[in-house]
Amino acid sequence: MTARAQPATIRRGAPPRKRTPAKPRVVVKTQAQANRALAIMPPGVASAARIAGRWLIVLLLVAGAIFGFIAMGLPQMVGTEIGELIGRAGFAVKRIEITGIDRMDRRQVENASLDQTARAMPLVDLGEIRQRLLQQGWVKDARVSRRFPDTLVIDIVERQPAAIWQYQRRLALVDADGRVIEQVRLEGTPLPDLPIVIGPGANRRLDALADLLKAAPQLKPMLDGATWVGDRRWDIRFRSGETLSLPEGDAQARDALVDFAKRDGVARLLGQGIVRFDMRVPGRFVVRVKDPVPPPAIDTPTGGATTPAAVPRAAPPPVDEDGTSNT
């Protein structure tokens, strides 16, 4: 008989790997190393190092505690409570002494001073009061101080009105810097005796206008106001109703105003019924007069139709193409 062949055995997969034993972990003994380092040091240095280490730990703990207290707001709470206790003991704001105000309403100062969460003298925020006062139009500067036991002392420096600014159909008092002081009411209150400047940005040109008028000081008493035209030049208005149109440029406007002042001193141009003097073009002096008024009608004795009275009048001056007359 023939022997039967045994089936071959097939092993699948890679042969098992041998596990490498893990290396023992090296533990650094910091304390032991520190002790060995201290043992090497001289005795005095080692003792000082130990003391410094202990104090460093204490300081870190104290700093952490203080930071925690601040984060929780404990110092502020304690300070506020102490301030309230002082206030209840009689050191609270009961009076306000105000100096330096002339035109400003006293109630505005009092309201700004008493708008506090606490009235205790130690808790009154003087800086906050000053900032609120500086937001008032009349206040140029303010000084705030305490006078124990119960008084706030406030010294106000008021702004001085320099002109009335007309813009977008509103009137406002402005100082020399162009800062708006307050709105001017048109009804029930007479306007202050100040020049009226008109136009956007005219309030910021008061210094330039003042320098311009210094060139002809004899005209300043007759000034009624000025209009800043097109952000480039001035129209000067006089109390007698005339308007003087000046050219562009500071030097050109100054020369034209001086020339007009000389002409007025010689021929008395103002108050003669003239509407406008136009000096915008150098070398030309153009005058515009009022439209002629028709003479009044006179009734005839017989009750017939009325006939106009003959009123002699001078011949009109020559007229330019733009409808203005020359002198």
Buried (B, 14 or more C-beta within 10 A) or exposed (E): EEEEEEEEEEEEEEEEEEEEEEEEEEEEEEEEEEEEEBEEEEEEEBEEBEEEEEEEEEEEEEEEEEEEEEEEEEEEEEEBEEBBEBBEEEBBBEEBEBEBBEEBEEEBBBEBBEEBEBBBBBBBEBEEBBEBBEEBBBBBEBBBEBEEEBBBBBBBEBBEBBBBBBBEEEBBBBBEEBBBBBEBEEEEEEEEEBBBBBBEEBBBBBEEBBEBBEBBEEBEEBBBBBBBBEEEBBBBBBEEBBBBBBBEEEEBBBBBBEBBBEBBEEEEBBEEEBEBBBBBEEEEBBBBBEEEEEEEEEEEEEEEEEEEEEEEEEEEEEEEEEEBBEE
